[in-house]
């Protein structure tokens, strides 16, 4: 358990960077069509479950990792090893048969920063495999 917790702690920053890179790539796509948006406008937009439901599994994973590594009294924490497995399942490699995987691959083809963030996650999670 302690080893999995350490691995999850090491993976958390690269997964957060990947999550930010996904949001940045999506924002660039939207702003290319609709023009610049404020942070709150973009947050409201990505909260739309119809258009951005594909991102939900990864966002939920990020929250679960934070809750597990920084539990509050009322938190139900997940097993660190299970969260690492979930992260690997989502991104190593992304699955074309899932909404997340399809959009993730599409964005990676257009955004070098996302490719770099993915590479860091693959390196970190591969080490923990």
C-alpha positions, 0 to 999 in steps of 0.5 A: 500500500505504501509503495502504491501511495508513493507511486500515486504521489509521484504520478499526481503532478504529471497527471495534473499537468496532462489535465491542464494540457487537455483543457488548454488544447480544448480551449485553443480549439474553441477560441480558434472558432469563437474568439477569446473567452474569459476563464469563467466562460471557459469553465462554464463551457467545459462543465457542459456534460453533453459537449465535454462529457468525454473529459469526465472520467479523467477529471473524476480521476484527478479528484479521486487522486487528490481525495486519496492523497489528501483525505478529509474526515468525510472522504471515502478514499480509493486504493492508490493502486486502483487509481494508478490502474485507472490512469493507465487504462485511460491514457496508456494508450487511449482507447479509440472505442471510448469518447475520452480516447477518441477526443484525447487522440484527436487533440494530441494530433494537434497540440505538441504540449499535450503530446509532451504531457502525455509522454511524461505521464507514460514515463511515470506510469510505465515506471510504476507498472 
